[in-house]
Amino acid sequence: MTQATSTLAPACGIRSMTGQGRAAGKTDIGTVTVELRTVNNRGFKCSVRTPDPLSGSEALIESVVREHLHRGSINLSINLEHQQGQTPVQINDTVLAGYIRQCKAAMEQSGVDTDANVSLDVAALLNLPGVQTGARPKGDDAEKVFQQARLVVIAALQNLIEMREQEGAHMAETLLGDCETIRGHVRAIETLAPQAAESYRVRLEGKVQRVLAEYDAEVNPVDLLREVQVYADKADVSEEITRLDSHLKLFQAVLRGESPDGDKESGRDEPVGRKLDFIIQEMFRETNTIGSKSAHAEVSAIVVEIKCAIERMRELVQNLE
């Protein structure tokens, strides 16, 4: 049996949104077992299933879950094993007696001799509405039982969070590797980008010379250089490279729990999935712009590789809390 604790240690790591946790503990109404399962969700969605003694406490239990989980679709199930000698239901004597009186009255009106050996089916009577009720504690007892069950819920959450953080750590390692891959591609583009203007100048000069030779004309070299310069300005991707570098640095800092200047952020316990998703959107936008600006074949091929890496990152980030 898992020992329930009253508090959760602060979790500063990256968490996956998928996982499961389980815990059990003794309460005044018996042994309570809590099982948690979580999957991806853009927001927070919690489904709680409780036994009769805890019926009505679903909102309170959900509030406990909200204190420790921020995103994901959560299924929480509480099962109860009653202590020896306890009954899971109670019979409402008043309601049962009322049913018996009505049955006898109906028999008399139908002309059935009630003194004859006619027996009532007790099992059928017990299944009538209102005869059986759950053994629900009331008042202070109900509050005490909830607090005892709450400790078990927290213990299950602790196990779930530990699993989510372990999976999140593996995902963060993969994401950091993709960041380094993209950074290497960006350095390659930085080297190739200046060649685009020179390549354009050579192609343009060749075309112009062929036309001029055909018509026996001349062109001022300054005009040719001016045209090349206009193209170079349009094809310049230095700003996009700088911004993409900045996004990569911020993405890695968030994953490592650091501020953008490299300092460690102490006690972080907020979801980072949405923030990372927004950064990826900006990374994709800058990469797209680089691809649309450059007519260099090698740069275009590298842009495709960067987009593939970003898409892999996007799929992983979708699963982070």
C-alpha positions as CSV (number, residue, x, y, z in Angstrom):
1,M,0.0,0.0,0.0
2,T,1.3,3.4,-0.9
3,Q,1.9,5.8,2.0
4,A,0.0,9.0,1.4
5,T,1.7,12.4,2.0
6,S,0.1,15.8,2.5
7,T,2.3,17.9,0.2
8,L,3.9,17.6,-3.2
9,A,7.6,18.5,-3.7
10,P,7.9,21.3,-6.3
11,A,8.5,20.0,-9.8
12,C,10.7,22.2,-11.8
13,G,11.3,19.9,-14.8
14,I,9.6,19.6,-18.1
15,R,6.5,17.4,-17.9
16,S,4.8,15.2,-20.5
17,M,1.0,15.3,-20.6
18,T,0.7,11.5,-20.7
19,G,1.1,9.3,-17.7
20,Q,-0.5,7.4,-14.9
21,G,-0.4,7.3,-11.1
22,R,-1.8,5.1,-8.4
23,A,-2.0,5.2,-4.6
24,A,-4.0,3.6,-1.8
25,G,-4.6,4.5,1.8
26,K,-6.9,3.6,4.7
27,T,-9.8,5.9,5.7
28,D,-12.7,5.7,8.2
29,I,-14.8,4.2,5.5
30,G,-12.3,1.6,4.3
31,T,-9.3,1.4,1.9
32,V,-9.4,4.1,-0.8
33,T,-7.5,3.4,-4.0
34,V,-7.0,6.3,-6.5
35,E,-6.0,5.7,-10.1
36,L,-5.0,8.6,-12.5
37,R,-4.5,8.5,-16.2
38,T,-3.7,11.5,-18.4
39,V,-3.4,12.2,-22.1
40,N,-2.9,15.2,-24.3
41,N,-5.3,18.2,-24.3
42,R,-4.9,21.8,-25.2
43,G,-6.4,22.8,-21.9
44,F,-7.4,21.3,-18.6
45,K,-10.1,18.6,-18.5
46,C,-10.8,16.4,-15.5
47,S,-13.2,13.5,-15.1
48,V,-13.7,12.3,-11.6
49,R,-15.5,9.0,-10.6
50,T,-16.1,8.4,-6.9
51,P,-17.9,5.8,-4.8
52,D,-21.1,6.7,-3.0
53,P,-19.5,7.8,0.3
54,L,-17.5,10.4,-1.6
55,S,-20.4,11.4,-3.9
56,G,-20.7,15.1,-4.0
57,S,-17.0,15.7,-3.5
58,E,-16.1,15.6,-7.2
59,A,-15.6,19.4,-7.4
60,L,-13.4,19.4,-4.4
61,I,-11.3,16.6,-5.7
62,E,-11.0,18.3,-9.1
63,S,-9.7,21.5,-7.3
64,V,-7.0,19.3,-5.7
65,V,-5.9,18.1,-9.1
66,R,-5.9,21.6,-10.5
67,E,-3.4,22.6,-7.8
68,H,-0.8,20.3,-9.3
69,L,-1.7,19.7,-13.0
70,H,-2.2,22.5,-15.5
71,R,-2.9,20.8,-18.8
72,G,-4.1,17.5,-20.1
73,S,-7.2,15.3,-20.1
74,I,-7.3,13.6,-16.7
75,N,-9.3,10.6,-15.7
76,L,-9.4,10.1,-11.9
77,S,-11.1,7.0,-10.5
78,I,-11.6,6.4,-6.7
79,N,-12.4,2.9,-5.6
80,L,-13.5,1.9,-2.1
81,E,-12.9,-1.4,-0.3
82,H,-15.0,-1.5,2.8
83,Q,-13.6,-2.6,6.1
84,Q,-14.7,-6.0,7.5
85,G,-18.2,-5.7,9.1
86,Q,-19.1,-2.5,7.2
87,T,-21.9,-2.6,4.7
88,P,-21.6,-0.6,1.5
89,V,-25.3,0.3,1.5
90,Q,-28.1,1.0,4.1
91,I,-31.7,0.0,4.0
92,N,-34.2,2.7,4.5
93,D,-36.7,1.0,6.8
94,T,-39.4,3.7,6.3
95,V,-39.4,3.5,2.6
96,L,-39.4,-0.4,2.6
97,A,-42.3,-0.5,5.1
98,G,-44.2,1.9,2.8
99,Y,-43.7,-0.4,-0.1
100,I,-44.9,-3.4,1.9
101,R,-48.1,-1.5,3.1
102,Q,-48.9,-0.6,-0.5
103,C,-48.4,-4.1,-1.7
104,K,-50.8,-5.4,1.0
105,A,-53.3,-2.7,0.2
106,A,-53.1,-3.7,-3.5
107,M,-53.7,-7.3,-2.7
108,E,-56.8,-6.5,-0.6
109,Q,-58.2,-4.4,-3.3
110,S,-57.6,-7.2,-5.8
111,G,-59.5,-9.7,-3.5
112,V,-56.4,-11.6,-2.6
113,D,-56.7,-13.2,0.9
114,T,-53.8,-11.5,2.8
115,D,-54.1,-14.3,5.5
116,A,-53.2,-16.9,2.9
117,N,-49.7,-18.1,2.5
118,V,-48.6,-15.3,0.2
119,S,-45.0,-14.1,0.5
120,L,-43.5,-11.0,-0.8
121,D,-40.2,-11.1,-2.8
122,V,-37.8,-9.3,-0.5
123,A,-35.0,-9.2,-3.1
124,A,-37.4,-7.4,-5.6
125,L,-38.4,-5.0,-2.9
126,L,-34.8,-4.1,-2.1
127,N,-34.3,-3.0,-5.7
128,L,-37.2,-0.5,-5.6
129,P,-36.2,3.2,-5.8
130,G,-35.1,4.7,-2.4
131,V,-34.9,1.4,-0.5
132,Q,-31.1,1.2,-0.6
133,T,-28.9,4.2,0.0
134,G,-25.2,4.5,0.1
135,A,-23.5,4.7,3.5
136,R,-22.6,8.3,3.2
137,P,-21.0,10.1,6.1
138,K,-22.5,13.4,7.1
139,G,-21.3,16.7,8.6
140,D,-17.9,16.6,10.3
141,D,-17.6,12.9,9.4
142,A,-17.9,13.7,5.7
143,E,-15.3,16.4,5.9
144,K,-12.9,14.0,7.8
145,V,-13.4,11.3,5.2
146,F,-12.8,13.8,2.3
147,Q,-9.5,15.0,3.9
148,Q,-8.4,11.4,4.3
149,A,-9.2,10.6,0.7
150,R,-7.5,13.9,-0.4
151,L,-4.2,12.6,1.0
152,V,-4.5,9.5,-1.2
153,V,-5.3,11.7,-4.3
154,I,-2.2,13.8,-3.6
155,A,-0.1,10.6,-3.3
156,A,-1.4,9.4,-6.7
157,L,-0.7,12.8,-8.2
158,Q,2.9,12.6,-6.9
159,N,3.4,9.3,-8.6
160,L,1.8,10.7,-11.8
161,I,4.0,13.8,-11.8
162,E,7.1,11.8,-11.3
163,M,6.2,9.7,-14.4
164,R,5.4,12.7,-16.4
165,E,8.7,14.4,-15.5
166,Q,10.7,11.3,-16.5
167,E,9.0,11.2,-19.9
168,G,9.4,15.0,-20.2
169,A,13.1,14.8,-19.5
170,H,13.6,12.4,-22.5
171,M,11.5,14.6,-24.7
172,A,13.5,17.7,-23.7
173,E,16.7,15.9,-24.5
174,T,15.4,15.1,-28.0
175,L,14.2,18.7,-28.5
176,L,17.6,20.1,-27.5
177,G,19.2,17.8,-30.0
178,D,16.9,19.1,-32.7
179,C,17.8,22.7,-31.7
180,E,21.5,22.0,-32.3
181,T,20.6,20.4,-35.6
182,I,18.8,23.5,-36.7
183,R,21.6,25.7,-35.5
184,G,24.0,23.8,-37.7
185,H,21.7,24.3,-40.7
186,V,21.5,28.0,-39.9
187,R,25.3,28.3,-39.9
188,A,25.4,26.6,-43.3
189,I,22.8,29.1,-44.7
190,E,24.9,32.0,-43.2
191,T,27.8,30.8,-45.3
192,L,25.9,30.1,-48.5
193,A,23.6,33.2,-48.5
194,P,26.3,35.7,-49.7
195,Q,27.0,33.4,-52.6
196,A,23.4,34.0,-53.9
197,A,24.1,37.6,-54.9
198,E,27.3,36.7,-56.7
199,S,25.6,33.8,-58.5
200,Y,22.8,36.2,-59.6
201,R,25.4,38.7,-60.8
202,V,27.1,36.1,-62.9
203,R,23.8,34.9,-64.4
204,L,22.6,38.4,-65.0
205,E,25.8,39.5,-66.6
206,G,25.8,36.5,-68.9
207,K,22.3,37.2,-70.1
208,V,23.0,40.9,-70.6
209,Q,26.2,40.3,-72.5
210,R,24.3,37.9,-74.9
211,V,21.6,40.4,-75.6
212,L,24.1,43.3,-76.0
213,A,26.2,41.2,-78.4
214,E,23.0,40.4,-80.5
215,Y,22.2,44.1,-80.8
216,D,25.8,45.4,-80.8
217,A,25.1,47.6,-77.8
218,E,26.7,48.4,-74.5
219,V,25.5,48.8,-70.9
220,N,27.0,50.9,-68.1
221,P,28.6,48.5,-65.6
222,V,27.3,50.7,-62.8
223,D,23.7,50.0,-63.9
224,L,24.5,46.3,-63.8
225,L,25.9,46.6,-60.3
226,R,22.9,48.6,-59.2
227,E,20.6,45.8,-60.3
228,V,22.7,43.2,-58.5
229,Q,22.6,45.3,-55.4
230,V,18.8,45.6,-55.5
231,Y,18.6,41.8,-55.8
232,A,21.1,41.4,-52.9
233,D,19.0,43.6,-50.7
234,K,15.8,41.6,-51.4
235,A,17.6,38.3,-50.9
236,D,19.4,39.3,-47.7
237,V,18.4,36.9,-44.9
238,S,20.7,38.2,-42.2
239,E,17.8,39.6,-40.1
240,E,15.9,36.4,-40.4
241,I,18.9,34.4,-39.3
242,T,19.5,36.7,-36.3
243,R,15.8,36.3,-35.2
244,L,15.9,32.5,-35.8
245,D,19.1,32.3,-33.6
246,S,17.3,34.3,-30.9
247,H,14.3,32.0,-31.0
248,L,16.5,28.9,-30.7
249,K,18.3,30.4,-27.7
250,L,15.0,31.2,-26.0
251,F,13.6,27.7,-26.8
252,Q,16.6,26.1,-25.2
253,A,16.5,28.4,-22.2
254,V,12.9,27.5,-21.5
255,L,13.7,23.8,-21.8
256,R,16.6,24.1,-19.4
257,G,14.7,26.3,-16.9
258,E,16.9,29.2,-17.5
259,S,16.3,32.9,-18.3
260,P,17.3,34.0,-21.8
261,D,20.6,35.4,-20.3
262,G,21.5,32.0,-19.0
263,D,20.7,32.3,-15.3
264,K,18.8,29.5,-13.7
265,E,15.2,30.1,-12.8
266,S,14.6,28.7,-9.3
267,G,11.4,27.1,-8.2
268,R,9.8,27.0,-11.7
269,D,6.5,25.1,-11.6
270,E,4.4,26.5,-14.5
271,P,3.5,24.8,-17.8
272,V,5.9,25.6,-20.6
273,G,4.2,23.7,-23.5
274,R,2.2,26.6,-24.8
275,K,5.2,28.9,-24.6
276,L,7.4,26.5,-26.5
277,D,4.6,26.1,-29.1
278,F,4.5,29.8,-29.7
279,I,8.3,29.9,-30.1
280,I,8.2,27.1,-32.7
281,Q,5.6,29.1,-34.6
282,E,8.0,32.0,-34.8
283,M,10.9,29.7,-35.8
284,F,8.8,28.3,-38.7
285,R,7.9,31.8,-39.8
286,E,11.5,33.0,-40.0
287,T,12.5,29.7,-41.8
288,N,9.7,30.2,-44.3
289,T,10.9,33.8,-45.0
290,I,14.4,32.6,-45.6
291,G,13.2,30.0,-48.1
292,S,11.0,32.5,-50.0
293,K,13.8,35.1,-50.2
294,S,16.6,32.9,-51.3
295,A,16.9,31.5,-54.8
296,H,20.0,29.5,-54.0
297,A,19.4,25.7,-54.5
298,E,21.5,24.6,-51.6
299,V,19.8,27.1,-49.2
300,S,16.4,25.9,-50.3
301,A,17.4,22.3,-49.6
302,I,18.7,23.3,-46.1
303,V,15.4,25.2,-45.5
304,V,13.5,21.9,-46.1
305,E,15.7,20.1,-43.5
306,I,15.0,22.9,-41.0
307,K,11.3,22.6,-41.6
308,C,11.4,18.9,-41.0
309,A,13.2,19.4,-37.7
310,I,10.8,22.0,-36.6
311,E,7.9,19.8,-37.4
312,R,9.4,17.0,-35.3
313,M,9.7,19.5,-32.5
314,R,6.2,20.7,-32.9
315,E,4.9,17.1,-32.5
316,L,6.8,16.6,-29.3
317,V,5.9,20.0,-27.8
318,Q,2.2,19.2,-28.4
319,N,2.6,16.5,-25.7
320,L,4.3,18.8,-23.1
321,E,2.4,20.3,-20.2
